[in-house]
Amino acid sequence: MTSVAERQQPPAGSLVLDHVAHFVPDLAAAARALAALGFTTTPVSAQTVRDEHGAVRPAGTSNRCVMLEEGYLELLAPTLDTPHAASVRAALAHHTGVHLACFGTPAAGEEHARLERHGFGPLPLVKLEREVESDGAARTARFEVVRLPPGKMPEGRIQFVRQLTPECLWQPRYVAHANGAVALAAVFVVAEDPVAVAARYARFAALLPRPAGAMVSLPAARGATLIGRAADWQALLGAAPPPAPALAGYALACRDPGALAQYCARAGLAVRPAGDGLYAAPLPRELGGAWLFGESDAIAA
């Protein structure tokens, strides 16, 4: 049987929705908010980057994560005075919330070359690292990341990652959650012209768009990108999203959506039915954004 960690590496020629990230000013407060909603969070980890000479230096940001059976959620906060931290602070000046959506790829170098051919002008391939504890020993989680210059994908930091050491992150102790959440199912994009924006995402990710009611969906091998107007997101999620271009939130697949709904209600969130077997909830101010959640089949529909 394939392990949870092994499932995070997509087969050749495919993409998955790897993770989304909340940019937050207070990492501890954001983690407490997720814990109150029934999630297990990983310890604080300071991110580092390896330069072209092989030297490891601080990235200037720290994170905590919610590891799911499929994909994960990230909390990212600036900690130092670095260019990477400055970009996070600039996003936070606009709003606290979801600013990053990342596709998992088995071939970061090939994605980089494809984006170059399609006129996106990707930045040099980044090799990120962070130290984690596994089975009582220190280990290094490693990633290859493909990023774009600011403005090429104005909704947020839309990027690719190749997970080189998924076993360091998807540890059994972090994957189980009291609320029954199991998978990152979709990311929500706010657009003034969903069809035009979907065409750009199709070029970026090499995914085929298809109608989804008033919205446009781009399904990957696992997870999807859903693009709609602000009014459509407000009608579905029950809260006004950030103005376009932006990311409004994301969808979670759950074994028992009612359990997560109860956690949301106990935390004082305005959880509401959002269709057959689906719930929607705006998230606490410490996190920003909004959720749609339900069983896997309901989310896919």
Buried (B, 14 or more C-beta within 10 A) or exposed (E): EEEBBEBBBBEEEEBBBBBBBBBBEEBEBBBBBBEBBBBBBBEBBBBBBBEEEEEEEBBBBBBBBBBBBBBBBBBBBBBEEBEBBEBBBEBBEEBBBBBBBBBBBBBBEBBBBBBEEEEBEBBEBBBBBBEBEBEEEEBEBBBBBBBBEEEBBEBBBBBBBBBBBBBBBBBEEBBEBEBBBBBBBBBBBBBEEBEEBBEBBBEBBBBEBEEBEEBBBBBBBBBBBBBBBBEBBBEBBBBBBBEBBBBBBBBBBBBEBEBBBBBBEEBEBEBBEBEEBBBBBBBBEBBBBBBBBBBBEBBEE
